[in-house]
Amino acid sequence: MEVAVLGKAHWGVSLDDYRLSRNPDDLDFYTEFDLDDLDRPGASRAEELATLAARARSTGLLHALAIVRGIDDGRTVLVLQFPAGESTRNLFIDAKFVNEALESSFEEFEYLDSYDGIWSARQGRIEALIEYGRGGELAHYRAGPQEPRSLEARAESGAVVRVGKPSAEAIAMLDTRIVDSFRKLTLSIEGLSLGTCVEAEATLDTVGNSFLLQVEAVIGDLPHLVTRYRRDPWTSSDWKGGLERSDETELVYPSPPLRIKPAKMYLYARRISRDLPVVRFLAFYQVIEYFFPVYARMHIVEQLQVMLQSPKFDPHSAPDIEKLVDTIPSGGRRGLGNEFDQLRATLNRCVDIVKLRTLLDNGRQDHSIFAGLTSQSQPLGCRPLPIDHKCRQGKVASTLLPGTSCRCDDALLKALAQRIYALRNRIVHAKEESECGEEEPVFAFMPQADYLDADIELLSYIARNVLTAPNSADILTAK
């Protein structure tokens, strides 16, 4: 049978599934083929690949055949598609890895959804990759690279939890490549009764993480489970620089220089890994929060000035004096009002609403990471930011906040403050009895955190604007 070419439209895998570490465009992707097509002229280990393909086809796992173009023109790659919770995950196997797959019982396993791991209902086993923070992996190889130290414990039920070298299935299905002469290690739990991927991940979350905490006390480092990369790998945090970069920007000697503490906070936030979205969000928020007293105080002073300078204000009128007193907030730190009001006052003073609207509008069109801020689809349940003008410029200008020119500007700044503050609360108040109303908390280890990318980039942009605003740099006003 002729091989039927189905083209790039059928390419639907993430880069971490692409075992050959190549550009997907280097592959010709086929979903209809005969096993005879594996015996191509010059094909390496064609017989082994055919045996593997037959095993995979008998269990419905054989998904496609791929042919590598370019430098390795003609290399044959089998694509196996496994269940992974409610989704699927592809495994690429070429001649280099075919023996690893043949030596395993891959047919009996599925992938986990949230972790880089596998599970089997038939074998009652879960196995997932682990990583270390300070090189504690070497503590497992005290007996030499061939026999890494195995740390394990057994329950009365017969279940066994273990940290050690990977199984044949993990070697075949996971990225357990050898690093510094040592193969990556896994956490495995055996002797279980498993029915679904959800049950497997729940066991890994509870039993697995509890055991890793014990391992920390033994080796002096905390191994952690490797989570699946949920974010779009093509969406880099570096894209924003292209929007803000300008050859016309004039460099000047800093006078006055930036405040030391918030500047260091900002530099620290910029260095945090993208794998820690919750930490990044809070770090940028802390930069903005540092200036809350400055702008909350300025806002109160301006309100008092407007009232005192009004011809209608009567210093001898008790009602007018009461209005004056009511203008001064009674709550919050230092009597400057609640945190949301201070955040809004800071944004009103430091964010150029025209530039922000342009940034969001351009981002909506050119960068998928910002499209999430304005689209109706909101994975975190937030309201989209209203960036479209729906009123005439200058309407009722006397009632608008500083820096705004119309009701739409005012609405955008208010929505921005509400979004930032709501997400902050959902992170900070992430506990069993949440104080965030009906919105679910955002935990660092849950999928929701992976959807913070756009808000983090926006918060980074705002933090930089607040940090470099003239009043923010003034040592006399920033106490």
N, C-alpha and C positions, 0 to 999 in steps of 0.2 A: 504494500500500500504506500502511496506517496504520502510524504509528510505534509500535513496541512498547516500552513503558516497562519497564525492568528494575530501576530503583531503585538505592539506595545500596549494596546488597549486592555490586554489581559494581564498586564503587570500590576499586581496589587499587593506588593510585599514591602515591609519596612527594611531599612538598611541593615539592621542588626540581624535579620533573618538571612541576609545574603552572605553566605559563608565564604564565598570567593573574594569578598572585599573589593568588588569591582562596580563600575557604573552599570546600572540596569540596561543602559543603551547598548552595552557590549554583548547582549544576549539576543538570540532569535528564540522566541518563546512559542512552543507548540503544545497543543493539548490533544491532538489526535495523531497517533503514531503506532507502529507495530514494534514489537521487541526486536525484530530483525533490523530495524533502523539503528539500533545501538551498535551494530557491527559495521561501523563506518570504516573506510580505509584509514589505517593507521590509528584506529581507536585503541586506547589503552584499557586493559582489563574489561573488555567487552563482555566476556562470559560472566564475570562477577556482577557487572552492572545489569545484565539480563536476568540473572538469578535474583538480585535485589528487586528489580522492577516487577518480576513475577510475584514475589512475596508481597510487595506493596499493593499490586493490583488485586490480588486475591482478597485483601482486606479493605479495599476501597480507598487506600491512602495515596496511590499513584495519581498525581495531579497533572504533571506536564513533563515535557522534555525540553531542555534548553541547550542551544549550541553557542559556545563562546566564539565571538569574532575578535579580530584584532591580532595581537601578538600570539595568543594561544588559539589561533584559528582552528576550529574543528573539535575542540574539547567538548565532550558530552557531559551534560549535567542532568541528573534526575531531580525532579522537584516533587517532594512528598508533602501533602497537606494534612495536618493533624488538627483535631478539635482543640480549642483553647478557651474553655468556658463557653461563652456565647459567641465567640468569634473563632477564627482559625489562625494557624501559624504555619508557614512553609519552611521546609528543611531542604537545603540544597546539598546534593551528594554527587561528587565526581569520582574519578578513579582513585584520587588520593585518599578519600575517606570511605570508599566502598567496603573495605574489609572491616572497618570499625562498625559499620552498620550491620553487616552480615553476622558479626559475632554477638550482636545484641538481640533482645526480643522486643524490638521497637514497636511491633504490631500491638503489643499489649499496653502501650502507654499513650497518654495525651499530654499536651502542654498545659501548664498553669496559665491563668490569665494575667494576674497581677505581678507574678514573680517569674524570674528566669529559672524555671524548673519544670519537672515532669511528675506525673502521678499515674498510678495504675490501680483500677478497682480489682482486677483479677489477682494481682500480686499483693494488694493491700500496702502499697508503698508510695511514699512521696520523697522526692529528691530535688534539692534546689542549690544553686550556686551561692557561695558566700564570699565576702570580701572583708578586708581588714583595714583599719585606719592607720596603723603604725608598723606594718610589716610583721604582725604576729603570726602570719602564716608559717614562717620559718620555724616556729616553736613546735610545729607538727612533724618536722622532718629530722628529729634528733637521732633517729635510728638510720638515717640515710635516705636518699631520694627514692629508693625502691620501695621502702616500707614506711610511709609517713605515720606519725603517731596518731592513733585512733582514740578519740574521746567518746565514750558511750555510756549509756545508762539504760537499765531494763525495768519495765513496770511489772507489777504482779500479773497483769493480764497477758504478759508475753511481748508486748510492744517494746521496740527498741528504738532509741533515738541516738544518732551517731554523727560525729563530725570526723571526716577522714577523706581518703581518696575516692574519686568518683567511680560509680559502677560502669559497666559496659554500655548501658543505655544512656547514662549521662554523658559519657565520652562521645557517643554517636550523635546525640540529639542536642547537646548544649555546648557552649563555647568553653571547653575545658583545656584550651591550648596550653602548652608548656611555657612557663615564664621563669626565667633564671634557673633553668634545669629542673624546675618543679612543676608538676601539673596542678592546676587549680583544685581546690577542695570543695566538698559539698556537705550540706546537712541532709541527712536522710532519716526518715521515720518509717519503720516496718512493723508488720503485724497488726494492721489497722483494718477496720471495716469501713470502706469508702464507697459512696454511691454517686457523688457528684463532685465537680471541680470546686464548688462552693465549700463543701465539707472538707476537701483536701486543703484548701487555702485557710480555712478556719483553724484546722489542726496545726498547720504551719505557723500561723499567727500566734497561737497560744502555746502549744507544747514546744515548737521550734524556737521561738524567741525566748521563752523561759529558760530553755537549755543553754542558749547562747550567752545569757547573762551569767550562768554558772561557769561557762568556758572562760569568760573574761577573767574571773578570779584565778583561773589555773594558768593561763598564758600571759596575763597582763595586758591583753588587748581585746576589744569587743568585736567579734565578727558580726557582720550584718548580712541579711538576705539581699540579694540583688534584685531590684524591682525592674519590671519591664519598662522600656522607654516609651511613654505614651505620647510625648509631645512630637510635633512635626519636626523631623531631623533637619529639614531645609530651612526652618525658621530660626535663625541665629540671633542672639541678643545684640550682635554687632551691626545689624541692619540699620539701626537708628542713626548711627553716625553719618550715614550717607544722606539722611534728610537734614541733619543739622549742620553739616560741614559747609563752610563757605570760605573761599579764598579772599573775600573782601573783608573778613573780620579783622579789625585792627587790634593788634596786641599792645597792651599798655602795662606800665609798671604798676603792680597792685598797690593802690593807695586810696582808702585804707585797705589792708589785706583782709582776707576772709577770717572769720572767727575760727580759732584753732580747733575747738572741740567739735563743732558740727562739720568742719571740713574733713577732719579725720574720720568722723562717722560716715561721711559720703564716700571717701576713698575705701574704707573698709567694706561698705555695701557693694561697691563696684567689683571688689575682688572675690566676693562670695560665689561659689560654684552655682551654675544653673540647676544642678541637681538638688539644691536646697531652696525651693521657691518660697516657702513660708518664712525662712530666715531672711531671705533677700527682701521680701515685702516689708517685714517689720523693721529691717535696718534702714530702708529708705524712708519709711514713715517716721522713724525716730529723728531723722535729719529735719523733716518738716516740723515735727512736734517741738523741737528745741526752740523754735521761734514763736511758738504760740503766745507766750506772755507779751512779746514785743508788739505783735499785730492786734492782739485782743485789746491791749491797753490803748493803742492808737485808734482803734475803732470806737472805743468808749469815749475817748477824748473828743473825737470828731462829732459824735452824736451830741455830746454836751455843748460843744461850741455852736452847733446848729440851733439848739434850743435856746441857748443864752443870747444868741444874736438875732433871734426872731423878734420882730416888732410886737408880736402877740404875747411874748413872755412877760409876765408881771412878777417881779421878785417879791412883791407883797401878797401875792395870791397863793393861798395854801394849796389849791388843786394844781397850780403850775409847779410849785415846789415838789409836790408828790410825784408829778410826772418826771421831774428832774431826778429825784431819788430813785424812781423805778428804772430809770435808764441804766443805773449802775447795777451790774449783776450781783446777786447776793451769794451765789453758789460758786463752785469750782475753786481750783487752786488760786490763792491770792485774790479771791473775789473777782475773777475775770470772766466768769461764766463757765458753762459746761464745755466739755472737750470739743463737741461738734461745732459749737458757735466759734470757738477759737480756731478750729481748722478752717471753717468757712471764711473767717476774717483774714486768715493768712493767705488763702488762695485768692481772695478778692484783691489783695494788695500786691501779690507777687506774680500772678499768672497773667500773661498777656493773652486776653481772650481771643483776639484776632489770630495770633500765631497758633494758639491751641486749636482753634477751629480748623485752620488750614492744615495743621499737622494731622488731625484726626481725619479730615476729609481726604487728604492725600494718602494717608495710611489705609483708609477704607478701600481705596482703589488699587493701590500698588503693593500693599504688604498685608498678608493674611493675618499676621499677629495682631494688627490694630483693627482689622475688620470685626473681630469679636467684640470690641467695645461699643460698636454702633449697630450691629446687626440685631435682628429680633431673636435670633437663637443665642441663648445665654446659658451655657452649661452650669454656671454657678448660681443661676437664678436671679442675677442682678437685672436692673432695668437698663436698657441701652442708653448711651449718652445721646441727648438730642442735639445734633450738630447742624440741622437744617434750619435756615431762617424762615420764620412764619409770620413776621410782623415787619413793619416799616422801621427803618433806622431812625433813631432819635425820638421815638414815641414815648411820651411821659418821662422825659430824661431826668426831670427833677427828683423823681422817686427812685431812681436806679442807684445801685451800689457803685462805688468808685471803680473805674476800669471797665465798666460796661456801657454800651451805647444803645441797647434795646432790651426788651423783655426776654428775647431769645438768649442773649448773652447772659443775663441774670439767671435764666433757667438752666443754662449749661453749667455755670459755676456751681449752682445749688445741687444739681444732679451729680456733678463731679465730687463734691464734698460728701454727699450722701453715699455714693458708691464706695469711696475710699473708707469712710468711717464704718460702713456696714461690714465690709470685708475685714477691717481691722478687728472689729468686735467678734466676728465669727472665728477669727484665729485666736485672739487673746482669751475669749470666754469659751473655748472649746472644752466643755466638760459635760458630764452626763445630764445635768439639769441646766440646759443652755439658757442664757439670758438674751439670746438674739432673736427672740420672737419665734416665728414659724420657720425661719431659715436655719438650715443645718449648719453645725460648726464645720470649719475647714481644718482638718487634721493634716499634719505634715506627711503622714504615711498613707493617706487615702488618695484615690484618683482625683478628687476635687482640686488638690494642690497643684496638679499638673496644668490646670486651666488658669493659673494665676499669671502666666507669662505676659499677656498683654497689659494687665494691670500693673505688673512690676515695671515694665518698660515705661508706662505712663507715669508711675510714681517716681521713677528715676529722673524723668524729664522735669517733673514738678520740683523734686528735691533740689535739682541743680539750679533751677530758676529761683527758688526761695533762698538758697545758699548764696547766690551771687547778686541778689537784689540789693540796691544801694542801702536801704534801711537795715538789711540784715548784716551788712558788713560794718555798719557804724558802731563802734565800740561804746559810744556814749549812750546809745539807745538800747543796745542789746546787753542787758545785765545778766 
